Amino acid sequence: DHVLASWYAADRRSDVLVAVDVSGSMRAPAPGSDLRLIDVVRDGVGQLASLLPNESQLTLWKFGTELDGTNDHAVLLDRTTLDDAGRAAVADAAGQLQPLETGTGLHDTILAAYETARDAARPDVARHIVVFTDGRNEADQVTLNIDQLRERLAAAADPERPVEVTVVAFGGLPEAAALEGAIEPVEGYLDPLNTADQIKAAFIHAAAGGIHE
């Protein structure tokens, strides 16, 4: 299924929301690359936009702590249909991904991304969120704890509007097991990565509809 989805555009049609951690540690070099971690992720966003067919839509967020008022995320690109102009808009928005002196409002961002994707559901179009982080939920003064995240996701789940959830955890997230349990109510997938090539593969997986089996 994964191979076929990578080849056939109709099987890749989906609406994808990508949320990227922009905390200061994203300045670090990505193992296996001469690029910074944020630069590899930026390239991955562009790769995702190129692989998704024109019927798809892409949304891009950055997240830290209180980047937009009390919200830990800020919208760089709202839902955009992928055609030539749309892909150019994705490239422009991805260019705004830069590390900041901020914390990591990971739990709040996962919930917000899930609810946003669910509420934007289009008939017969798959929905997928990809949250990329290289750190734990920290330096966020008002935040969901891990148990609250699990409870809120369980309450937010709608069988009529399912959302595929992938949390990409780079560099050995200390709370990986707990986070994996927190996203279990929505059948979320935790993808632990350690190299630049694995980051590229994660975005290809997203373009293939989040198929991990």
PyMOL commands that set and color helices and strands:
alter all, ss='L'
color gray80, all
select helices_A, chain A and resi 2-7+9-12+24-27+37-51+84-94+106-119+146-156+176-182+184-186+196-207
alter helices_A, ss='H'
color red, helices_A
select strands_A, chain A and resi 14-21+57-68+71-81+126-133+164-170+189-193
alter strands_A, ss='S'
color yellow, strands_A
deselect
rebuild
show_as cartoon
